[in-house]
Amino acid sequence: MEKATFAAGCFWGVEHEFRKMKGVEDAVSGYTGGQHDEPTYQEVCGHQTGHAEAVEVTYDPEQISYDELLEAFWKLHDPTTLNRQGPDVGDQYRSAVFTHGPEQEAAAMASKEKAQERFGNAVVTEVEAAEKFWPAEDYHQRYFEKRGIGGH
């Protein structure tokens, strides 16, 4: 199993969509990319931590490739809006790929370049090395599933 970490706005829908993909073993909502240990949702939303709402995906590379996960990432959100996805505004909603190693970094950069061809505006997605991932509070995990939203 391998890990991939993506920030594409509010983590609820992102987690839900990755969880449905064949080859994805798990998807966990959480926080990463900031400077504060053990951040809470309130701290992240209060812009006190620098963290993004993100999803850590555990996947089987024999069933799904990292490139396929990247392709899904580009389709799940608008990577041309800085610190915003739809009505959600703030640095915690930024678009980012947090890479686990040089192979993922190279793939993410190439994928970003390719994705730029599809968008009229500049892709503002950050590509940076993954740091500590802090799982979000339990009530954020499988949020759509717990509420019967979005199908399976």
N, C-alpha and C positions, 0 to 999 in steps of 0.2 A: 504494500500500500504506500501511496505517496500523498503529499499535502500540496494544496494550492490555496491561495488566499486572495480574495477579491473584495473590493469596496465599490458598490454601485448604487449608492443611495440607501434608503431604509433597508435594513437587513432582512426584514420579515419575508418580503417577496423574493429576494435574491436567494435566501436559504431554501425557500419552498421550491423554486425552479431547479436549482442544482440537485436537490434531494430526489427529484423525479427522474433524473438522468440515469440511464443504464450504465453501470460501472462506478457510480458514486456510492461509496459505502456509508458516508455520513456527511452532513453539512451542519455546522454549528455557527450560530450568530454570536458575534462578540465585538471586541474593540482591539485595534492595533494601530501602530503608526504614531503614537503619541509619547509623552514623557512622564506619565503618571502610572504608578503601579496600582493594580487592583481598582481600576476605574469603575464607577457606577454609571448607570444610564443618566442620572441627573447631572453628574459631573461632566460627562461627555456632551450632553445637550447644552450645558451651561458654558461650553467652550473653555473649560478649565484644564483640559488634559492634552489637547492636540490629537486625540485619537479619532479614527474614522470608524463608523459602523461598518463591519466587515463580516465576511463569511469564510470560515476555514473549511475547505472541502477535503475529505479523505477519499481517494479514488484508487481504483485498480487500473494501472496503465496498460494492462493486457486487454481490458474491456473498453476503456475510453482514454483518448490521448489528452495531453495537456493542451495541444492545439485545439482540440474540440471544446475543451472547457473555456479557452480563450474566446473562441467563436461565440459560444453561448453568452459569455460576459458582455461582448459588444452588443448583442441583441437585447440584453436585459435592461439596458438603460441608455441615456443620452450622454455620451462621453464628451460632449462639446459644451456642457454647462458647468461653470466653475462653482464648486461648493453648492450645488443645487440639483435636485431631481424632482421635477414637477413642483408641487407645493412645498416640498421639504427644502429648507434653506439653512445653510450653516456648514462649517468646515467638516463636521462629522459625516456629511453626505457627499463628500468628494469622491471622484472616480479615481481608483487606484488599483494596481496589481502589485501585490506584495510577493516577491519571488523567493523561492527556496532553492538557491544555488544559481550558478552561472548559466546552466542550460535553460532554466526557466526564464532568467533575465533576457537572454538572447532571443528566445521564442516570444516573449512578451513585447520586446522592442520591435521585432519584425512584424508581429501581429498588429501592433499599434500603427505602424507605418502603412500596412495594408488596409487597416480599418479607416485610416484618414481618407483614402480614396472614395469611401462611401458617404462621407459627410461634407457638407458645404462649408461648415465652420471648423475651426481648428479643434482637434481632439486635445483636451486638457488633462487627460488621464496621466497620473503619476505612475512611474514604474520604479519601485524601490525594494531593497532587500527586506524580507520578512523579519520582524523582530518578535518579541513576546506577544502571543495572542491571549487575550483575556476573554474567556467565555462570558457572554451576557447573562444576566439574571434568568432564572428558570422560566419566568413568565414570557420571556422573549423567544424561547426555544420552541420550534414547531408552532409558531404563533398562528399561522393560517390553518394548519391541521387541527389545532385545538378548537378553533372557531368555525370549522366547517367551510372555510373560504377557499376558493380556487381549485377545487377538484384534486384529483390525484394522478 
